[in-house]
């Protein structure tokens, strides 16, 4: 996916979202930034984004990220987003794609686990193992496509699972999605961001 698909869904004059600029890419991606945005669109969800090939590869995760290795959370692949989107917090106005409040719920850096040469190649093959170093999330995770590689239905290729690997950061009892609702950038909750936009 490229930023063309992202831009086709948005109007620069009607939304505060960044539109991005071309970023040259010629090197393998063994890591970069990761961002998780909490987004109150039609349905509340979390957007999981990994920097690679000059963009943020993105998945919508309805239940958010779990620290319990026994849980397998659906992650639906969506269009690539510009790198600048990793700093975006605010309200996408009604009538625009993805209308609703957005906060940066977590962010940091990630690296591919030993044995992976390139994150983008691993994604194209349907599975990547990564290590997150964030404010709220740390440790190893797997992102794996559920649809078969040769499946004729493109929707099947959009469905992935985000799974916490067993390591010292795994914890079935700790639930950061429900206990840490605030932004790591502003300290505000989704509700506070939405309220501040209404008061303007």
RAKASUL-V958847 format. One record per residue. N is the residue number from 1. D_FIRST is the distance of its C-alpha to the first C-alpha in Angstrom with 2 decimals. Layout:
N&D_FIRST  N&D_FIRST
This chain:
1&0.00  2&3.80  3&6.99  4&8.06  5&7.17  6&8.86  7&11.64  8&12.30  9&13.43  10&15.72  11&18.79  12&19.66  13&23.33  14&23.30  15&21.48  16&22.09  17&18.48  18&17.30  19&15.00  20&14.39  21&15.07  22&13.67  23&14.24  24&15.30  25&14.20  26&16.31  27&17.57  28&16.86  29&15.97  30&18.91  31&18.50  32&18.17  33&18.42  34&17.76  35&18.20  36&19.22  37&19.71  38&22.13  39&21.28  40&23.92  41&21.99  42&23.37  43&23.60  44&23.93  45&21.17  46&19.75  47&16.22  48&15.68  49&13.52  50&13.46  51&13.20  52&11.62  53&10.49  54&11.49  55&9.51  56&10.32  57&8.43  58&10.06  59&12.30  60&15.11  61&18.37  62&21.17  63&24.03  64&22.89  65&23.39  66&26.57  67&28.84  68&30.44  69&29.34  70&30.70  71&28.14  72&24.77  73&22.57  74&19.83  75&16.36  76&13.85  77&10.12  78&8.81  79&6.19  80&5.93  81&9.41  82&11.52  83&14.01  84&16.79  85&15.82  86&17.43  87&20.77  88&20.40  89&23.28  90&24.81  91&24.88  92&22.36  93&24.94  94&25.77  95&24.28  96&20.86  97&17.71  98&18.31  99&21.88  100&23.84  101&24.72  102&22.45  103&23.84  104&22.74  105&24.29  106&23.79  107&22.33  108&23.11  109&21.89  110&20.72  111&21.30  112&20.54  113&23.71  114&25.96  115&24.92  116&21.18  117&20.50  118&16.85  119&14.80  120&11.40  121&13.35  122&14.95  123&11.89  124&10.91  125&14.59  126&14.60  127&16.82  128&17.27  129&20.55  130&20.63  131&23.47  132&23.27  133&25.76  134&25.74  135&28.42  136&28.43  137&26.55  138&27.39  139&27.33  140&25.32  141&22.68  142&20.81  143&17.43  144&17.52  145&15.81  146&18.58  147&17.68  148&18.83  149&16.72  150&18.10  151&18.25  152&17.94  153&16.86  154&13.08  155&14.27  156&15.89  157&12.77  158&11.75  159&15.16  160&15.92  161&19.13  162&19.80  163&23.22  164&25.65  165&27.29  166&31.07  167&32.17  168&34.44  169&31.96  170&31.76  171&33.96  172&34.34  173&36.48  174&34.45  175&32.01  176&30.36  177&28.36  178&31.72  179&33.90  180&31.78  181&30.32  182&30.31  183&27.81  184&28.00  185&27.72  186&30.25  187&32.10  188&31.65  189&30.73  190&28.46  191&31.72  192&33.02  193&29.93  194&30.22  195&33.99  196&33.78  197&31.52  198&34.09  199&36.92  200&35.59
